[in-house]
Amino acid sequence: MAVLRQYLTYQGIPVWRHALIIQWAAQIASAILVVALVMWFFGNMAFAIDDREIPFGFSFLSREYQTPIGEHILPYESSDTFLYALVVAATNTVVVAVAGVILATLLGIFIGVCRLSPNWIVARLATVYIEFFRNVPLLVQLFFWFYIILALPTVREGYVIADLFYVNNAGISFPSPTASGAAPALVWLALAVVAVVAGVIVHHRLVRREEETGRQSYPFVVGCATTVGVAAVGWLVLSGIFGEAPFAVSTPAPQGRFGRIDGGVTIRAGMLVMLIGLVIYTASFIAEIVRAGIQSVGRGQTEAARALGLSPMNTLRQVTFPQALRVIIPPWISQCLNLTKNSSLGGVVGYTDLTNVAITMTQTAPAINIFLMLMAAYLAMSLTWSLIGNLYNRHIRFTG
Amino acid sequence: MVARYLKYLGCGAILLALLASFACGQEEPTTPAQSAPAAVQPSPDALEATAALTAGEATAMENQGVSRLQIVRDRGTLVCASINTVAGFGFLDSGGNTVGFDIDLCRAVAAAVLGNPDAVEFRTTTAAERGPAIQSGEIDIMSRNTTWTSTRDAAWGNFAQTMFYDGQGFMVPRSLGITGMLELRDASICVQQGTTTELNIQDFDNQNSMNFDILTFPDGVSSNDAYLSGQCDSLTTDRSGLVSTRSGFDSPDDHIILPGTISEEPLGPLVPHGDDQWFDVVKTVMAILIYAEAYGVTSDNVPSIATGDTKVDRLFGLEGSFGQEALGFPDTVARDVIRGVGNYGEIYERHLTPLGLQRDGSRNALWSNAPCRDCPRGGQIYAAPLR
């Protein structure tokens, strides 16, 4: 016994009481378990595929899909391949995710700031908004918006504003610029770049002036005005030179026997429901994150800023919010991920997002392969959000 | 320190126990010496002591070579993938029971295999999830107006018998004043996801350059709502489905089903791949329903003593055999089936006639109703002879 005990000691401590050994043993044991579990899952899958002759393989990707995709931002024909159809569907998901994150962030910041407003009514309204939309399941909310949109008049009886804007239960249509040709489009692109650069330079100058002299200079407003101004002047000049506008305006108009709206840009009902539902739901979470972030900044910061004579708005913009961002960004990233993943509910309201199309594909292609690809696609999107968020987080964190 | 040690051991033991119960039959993972003493291995008896067989275990048993017929008998219920939103075929009645034409097909199989038409567990599946559902092998039979296609036959399971011949049609509001399918050019069409209709409409669009705007919805409820609200101009599915849907509208007369079909839709039950006996069992039950009608036997006049009509007596196990023993049935199987659910005609009249789906002169009349042996006047309902 004593001999055995001697072998079972390390650095003079019995191994079952040695912290280092226990930690390593636990690490190794869990690693083996995880590997065994994963191997078992895949083994089981392979066994079932073999046993029940479940179709498996990726050869379907180059086959023609031959199934309609209702809403597609990229051009799509039924003779396109499965792979391309998946790309079309993924684009739909990405568009809803990116637009949704931008809108939800703006709305969330607004609601979160309102929640801290000294105005009693504004603060209460924000609280009610947050508590309501945060506590009702997203699926229920999506159905609610789905039926709200369905209750709009049909495309033939819908609202028409100035013959330019169409609002009906098929979606919202509005005019959009379209390039009148390749060469003018390139010129217009160059002009747009010049205008944006001019705006950024003006913004930069004014920020510096404000910092140096303390004079209120409104860098953002003036910067935007510069961009628009340069673009407008450039357009007029270019039109004079070319004799034609660098881009034409495509206006929506009813077409055919059923009055379907053609031309312009149409945000169709499915995407509209998804955007409204996802933005309103996610904004309620972001609002709480923003509130928590602002409240995490020490009171002394606000008091010092007010003592220096900054207005409440400037205190928030210049002092509190930049510091709050360090607390806000990490949970905000996870809300971006949530919104992206929640967009997979698109199918229930008729939006052809990636999951919806993938499920349809299981009719004519092996389900396991499709779902493997689906998981990889969402993983890639989520990791991209994480990367963007973490890079920004690194940019704004305390250094030194 | 000791507490921490125990915590790790506990975690390891739980994980190990989980793994061991998952992986019965698979190779054991190498057991780390540290956690072994505390790991409680579930004994095989404890696993088998579970009273009722779950579907997952049924799959495991099937893997071990037990026939599905035996699994169903051991379990005491038939697991039937069904639908409960299509009036006439499978829907919830006011009493909360799932009833319909497709539902009775499952009940007929339960009557044949278990002697009790009510020993069925219905699993509701959407159109899109039904393929993976039957591939998983966790259901015994799928009967939810599913079209027999070659891809599905190869990938999903085996189609036993066409029990209803259908074709895809279009419904439009009467107010649009449309009289034919080709007038639907530029229309927006509501269609249910994961159906053959979704594929057929693309073919029709391509062939006739219809320039459809196609909206897909995950189930019949939302596609019907979208159609009724006017989000789409027309609703498309099998004509029987359109008739059934229209019967549920507040004002059915405001909607018309356009003449003509754009596809062939033979509907019938299907069984998982890999068990020929079970495939034969389901085919035979369908044949019993059809031949009972052909021989004029209804649930009210099932013979229990020989009638003298050889065919009837053979069917009902009173004289000779049509292969009951080879199929694993008792001789009297047809009596259980017909007493339990009635013959094909009775099932049709009970569920589909009230919807207005006319049977006489349609493809769903009995072939044997043709006035002469070879004249093409009878319907297409026909099964392999029971003998």
Interface residues (C-beta under 8 A of the other chain):
Chain A: W16 R17 A19 I22 A25 A26 I28 A29 S30 I32 L33 A36 L37 W40 G43 N44 F47 A48 D51 R52 E53 I54 P55 Q66 T67 P68 G70 S78 F146 Y147 L150 A151 P153 T154 V155 R156 N169 A170 Q255 G256 R257 F258 R260 A269 G270 G347 V348 V349 G350 T352 N356 I359 T360 T362 Q363 T364 P366 A367
Chain B: M1 V2 R4 Y5 Y8 C11 G12 L15 L16 L19 F22 A23 Q26 P29 T30 P32 Q34 S35 N63 A128 E129 G131 P132 Q135 S136 G137 T151 A154 A155 L176 E183 R185 D186 A187 S188 V191 Q193 G194 E198 L199 I201 Q202 D203 D205 N206 N211 F212 D213 I214 L215 T216 F217 P218 S222 D225 A226 S229 G230 Q231 D233 P272 H273 G274
